[in-house]
C-alpha cells in the first residue's frame, strides 16, 4: 500500500461544490485531510465551505486568511474552479458574418479560469513560502494542448494555465513548493451528462479507451500528485484523458 502522507494536511479546493471539484474534496477528505471548499455555489458537504468568487482578490484573500485562522497552514491548493461560455470567434453563413464572440464572453471565462487561478495561487503561495512546503495543482484541459472548435476563450485560459504552471514551478520549487497541472479529457460530470446522447457517444468514440472519465479519475490524480508518492514530480502536465490526445 502506498503511503500518501496526506493525513492531517490542509487542502483548499476551488470550485468544489460539484463535479470534479466535489469529487476531489471528498477524495482528500477520505485521506484524512482538512478540506476547505471555495465556491460561489452553496455546498452542503461535511467539509469547510466558504463562498468565494475567485475573480475577486479581496474575497480570495479573506478566504485564505480564514483557513489560516482555523488550521494554521495550507498544504495543498487545487485550482479547479472554471466556467464555459462557448462560441465561434466569427460565425459566417451564406456569405455574411452572423455573429462573433463578444468581449464579455471572452473576458468572463478568462476572469474565472485564468485570473482566478492567478489570484488564488498568489494568496496561497505566500503562506506556503512561509511554511517552506506546499503543493499547487492546476486544472487545465486537453483542449489547452490541441485546441477545440468554438472555445477560443476556454482554450486560451487552459493553455495559459499550463504556462503559469511551468513558470511557478521554476519560481516556487526553491521553497519546497511543488506545482503541477492536470489536463482532463471528457469527464462525465452532471453538466456533460445532460448533453444529447449522440454528443456523448461521439465523446466516447473519440477516446481510445472507449469511455468517458469519471470525476473520481481526476480526483485520484490530484491526490497522487499531492502525495509523498509524487514528491519528485514538479512542473509536469499530466493528461487524464483515456488517451484522447494520442487519438487526436
WODAGI-V299809 format. One line per field, one symbol per residue. burial: b if it has 24 or more other ideal C-beta (glycine too) atoms within 12 Angstrom, else e. Layout:
burial: ???
This chain:
burial: eeebebeebbbbbbbbbbbbbbbbbbbbbebebbbbbbbbeebebebbbbebbbbeeebbbebbebbbeebebbbbbbbbbbbbbebeeeeeeeeeeeeebeeebbebbbbbbbbbbbbbbbbbbebbbeeebbbbbbbbbbbbbbebeebbbbbbbbbbbbbbbeebbeebbebebbbbbbbbbbbbbeebeeeeeeeeeebbebbeeeebbbbbbbbbbbbbbbbeebeebbbbbbbbbbebbeee
